[in-house]
Amino acid sequence: MLQVPRRTGFSGPTLVRLLARLADADAPAPASSLSSQLSQWLGWADAIALSAALKNAPAIAASAAGGTEAQECARVRARLADAIAEDAAPAGRRRGPPRPSALPDPVDAQVDYAVQRQRYLTLQQTMESTIGSLRAALRAALSARSPALAKLAMVDAVMERVLGTREQSLLGAVPNLLEPHFQRLRQAAAAALEHPAQAAGQPAAIRPGTWLGVFRKDMQSVLLAELEIRWQPVEGLLAALQDS
């Protein structure tokens, strides 16, 4: 199978480690603490809103298990993971009618990265809208349970509004970070096909289009890692519904 050199040994979130490995670059250490960075992202109006939500917030009381909410969260996450896996599959193996971006399914060395970027952006938009709706539903469930949980729902709403723009900016750069990896795979495949290093009578080690399958699997891994990050607020809200 076609491979390119990859670094190992990074620490931090899976998404950061994957991008550093695929980009063959060192992951920089954070320049400041999380609390310091948050203070830079919050404007004065945001700080007032967050302070009001946190002021005199009582301890979260025990609540009944959110069985219905848990089932819905599991269903939504499975649906998002399936959409990511289906997008990475070859066109002939995808379920349902073919999407315009999947016709034709390119396997030659001249395929344009713009197609892959649009696929990534489309899945990002799907995750953002779906998870946003789910968070709103969980906040509504929290608000109906108790005043303490209503406070938590208010804090989450403020944090989503405050950090949403920053999150979109950071995650929106991910497709561009994947492009150099795409180009390296394509160039390596072209070089291998042009100058095959194989013994006489043995089958070729590289087939046209193999590199694109490798890239799609790598992009799938990055998307699943991004889903993991986007899902963290949902896990927090669901845990508050399920226990004290």
C-alpha positions in Angstrom: 0.0 0.0 0.0 1.2 3.5 -0.7 2.6 5.2 2.4 4.3 8.5 3.2 6.6 9.2 6.2 4.6 10.0 9.4 5.8 11.3 12.7 4.8 9.8 16.0 4.9 10.6 19.7 2.7 13.6 19.9 0.5 14.3 22.9 -2.8 16.2 23.0 -6.2 15.8 21.4 -6.5 13.2 18.7 -7.3 15.8 16.1 -4.1 17.8 16.8 -2.0 14.6 16.8 -3.5 13.4 13.5 -3.0 16.7 11.8 0.6 17.0 13.0 1.3 13.5 11.8 -0.3 13.9 8.4 1.3 17.3 7.9 4.7 15.8 9.1 5.2 18.7 11.4 5.8 19.3 15.1 2.7 20.2 17.2 3.5 23.5 18.9 3.0 23.7 22.7 0.3 26.1 23.7 1.6 29.7 24.2 -0.6 30.3 27.3 -3.0 28.5 29.6 -6.6 27.7 28.6 -7.9 30.3 31.1 -5.6 32.9 29.6 -6.8 32.1 26.1 -10.4 32.2 27.1 -9.9 35.6 28.7 -8.6 36.9 25.3 -11.6 35.4 23.4 -14.2 36.9 25.7 -15.4 40.4 25.0 -16.8 42.5 27.9 -20.4 41.8 26.9 -19.6 38.0 26.8 -17.9 38.2 30.2 -21.0 39.9 31.7 -23.3 37.3 30.2 -21.2 34.5 31.5 -20.9 36.1 35.0 -24.6 36.5 35.2 -25.1 32.8 34.4 -22.6 31.7 36.9 -23.5 34.1 39.7 -24.9 32.4 42.8 -25.4 29.1 40.8 -26.4 26.5 43.4 -24.9 23.0 43.4 -26.5 20.7 40.8 -29.1 18.5 42.4 -29.5 14.9 41.5 -31.9 14.3 38.7 -33.6 11.3 37.1 -31.6 9.5 34.4 -32.2 11.0 31.0 -32.8 7.7 29.2 -34.6 9.2 26.3 -32.0 11.9 25.8 -29.2 9.3 26.0 -30.8 7.2 23.3 -31.3 10.3 21.0 -27.6 11.3 21.6 -26.4 7.8 20.6 -28.6 7.9 17.5 -27.4 11.3 16.4 -23.7 10.4 17.0 -24.1 7.1 15.1 -25.7 8.9 12.2 -22.9 11.5 12.0 -20.2 8.7 12.2 -22.0 6.8 9.4 -22.1 9.9 7.2 -18.4 10.3 7.6 -17.7 6.7 6.9 -20.0 6.7 3.8 -18.3 9.7 2.4 -14.9 8.0 2.6 -16.1 4.9 0.8 -15.6 4.5 -3.0 -18.5 5.7 -5.0 -19.6 2.2 -6.0 -19.9 1.2 -2.3 -22.0 4.2 -1.1 -25.6 3.7 -0.2 -28.4 5.7 -1.7 -28.3 8.0 -4.8 -24.9 9.3 -5.8 -24.1 12.8 -4.7 -23.0 15.4 -7.3 -19.5 15.6 -5.6 -19.1 11.8 -6.1 -19.7 11.8 -9.9 -17.4 10.8 -11.4 -15.4 9.1 -8.7 -11.8 10.2 -9.7 -8.9 7.8 -9.4 -6.3 9.3 -11.6 -3.4 11.6 -10.5 -5.1 14.7 -11.9 -8.1 14.8 -9.4 -8.6 18.3 -8.0 -8.3 18.7 -4.2 -11.3 21.2 -4.3 -13.6 18.1 -4.5 -12.2 16.7 -1.2 -12.3 20.1 0.4 -15.9 20.6 -0.4 -16.7 17.1 1.0 -15.0 18.0 4.2 -16.7 21.4 4.5 -20.1 19.7 3.8 -19.6 17.3 6.7 -18.4 20.1 9.0 -21.6 22.0 8.3 -23.7 18.8 9.0 -21.9 18.3 12.3 -22.3 21.9 13.3 -26.0 22.2 12.6 -26.9 18.7 14.0 -24.9 19.1 17.2 -26.2 22.6 17.7 -29.8 21.4 17.5 -29.0 18.6 19.9 -27.4 20.9 22.4 -30.5 23.2 22.3 -32.7 20.2 23.0 -30.6 19.1 25.9 -30.6 22.6 27.4 -34.3 22.6 27.2 -34.5 19.3 29.1 -32.1 20.6 31.7 -34.1 23.8 32.2 -37.2 21.7 32.8 -35.6 19.6 35.6 -34.5 22.1 38.2 -33.3 25.7 38.8 -29.8 24.4 39.3 -29.8 22.6 35.9 -31.4 25.6 34.3 -28.3 27.6 35.4 -26.1 25.0 33.7 -28.1 25.2 30.5 -27.7 29.0 30.6 -23.9 28.7 30.9 -23.8 26.3 28.0 -25.8 28.6 25.8 -23.5 31.5 26.6 -20.4 29.4 26.0 -21.7 28.1 22.7 -22.4 31.7 21.5 -19.1 33.0 22.8 -16.8 30.2 21.6 -18.8 29.3 18.4 -17.1 31.8 16.2 -13.6 30.8 17.5 -14.4 27.2 17.0 -15.6 27.8 13.4 -12.4 29.7 12.6 -10.1 27.0 14.0 -11.9 24.0 12.6 -12.5 25.7 9.3 -8.8 25.7 8.7 -8.6 21.9 8.9 -9.4 21.2 5.2 -6.5 23.5 4.1 -4.2 21.7 6.5 -5.0 18.4 4.7 -4.2 19.7 1.2 -0.4 19.2 1.5 -0.9 15.6 2.6 -3.2 15.1 -0.5 -0.5 16.5 -2.8 2.3 14.4 -1.3 0.2 11.2 -1.7 -0.6 12.1 -5.3 3.0 13.0 -6.2 4.3 9.8 -4.6 1.8 7.7 -6.5 2.7 9.4 -9.8 6.4 8.8 -9.2 5.9 5.2 -8.3 3.8 4.5 -11.4 6.4 6.3 -13.6 9.4 4.5 -12.1 8.1 1.2 -10.7 10.7 -0.6 -8.5 9.6 -4.2 -8.9 11.1 -7.5 -9.8 10.4 -8.9 -13.2 7.2 -10.9 -13.4 5.8 -9.5 -10.1 2.6 -7.5 -10.0 2.7 -3.7 -9.6 2.8 -2.6 -6.0 0.9 0.6 -6.8 -2.4 0.7 -8.7 -3.8 4.0 -10.2 -6.2 5.5 -7.7 -4.8 3.7 -4.6 -3.4 6.9 -3.2 -6.9 8.5 -3.2 -8.3 5.7 -1.1 -5.5 6.3 1.4 -6.2 10.0 1.6 -10.0 9.4 2.0 -9.3 7.0 5.0 -7.0 9.7 6.5 -9.6 12.4 6.0 -12.2 10.1 7.6 -9.9 9.7 10.7 -9.6 13.5 11.0 -13.3 14.0 10.6 -14.0 11.4 13.4 -11.5 13.2 15.6 -13.2 16.5 14.9 -16.5 14.9 15.8 -15.0 13.8 19.1 -14.1 17.4 19.9 -17.5 18.8 18.8 -19.3 16.2 20.8 -17.7 17.1 24.2 -20.4 19.7 25.2 -23.1 17.1 24.4 -21.5 14.6 26.7 -21.3 17.2 29.5 -25.0 18.2 29.2 -26.0 14.5 29.0 -24.0 13.7 32.1 -25.7 16.4 34.0 -29.1 14.9 33.1 -28.1 11.5 34.2 -26.4 12.1 37.5 -25.8 14.8 40.1 
